[in-house]
Amino acid sequence: MQEKRLTLATRHGALRARIEQQRHQLAAHAAPLEAALARGDSVLRGVDWLKHHPAAVGAAVAAVVVARPARAWRWAKRGLFVWRGWQALRNSLVGGR
């Protein structure tokens, strides 16, 4: 019985060492993704800021409209086109609402 416990303990130790090695390999392989994910996080923080400061966004839009109304109208049409395209794509991927 003691020999079986020793064998199991040896296997357990070998498996734990292998797991630790695999964790290190995974961390090494994932390192390049870390920078890309950090950039994505910073973009999401920017979007979050915009959601929590609608008055600032409204003031910026109003300033653009007052300064250059033709350009603001052109960008509004482009934005509407992109937004409708996104909605159509999302609905087709989700299964059509």
Secondary structure, DSSP 8 states (H G I E B T S, - for coil): -HHHHHHHHHHHHHHHHHHHHHHHHHHHHHHHHHHHHHHHHHHHHHHHHHHH-HHHHHHHHHHHHHH-HHHHHHHHHHHHHHHHHHHHHHHHHHT--
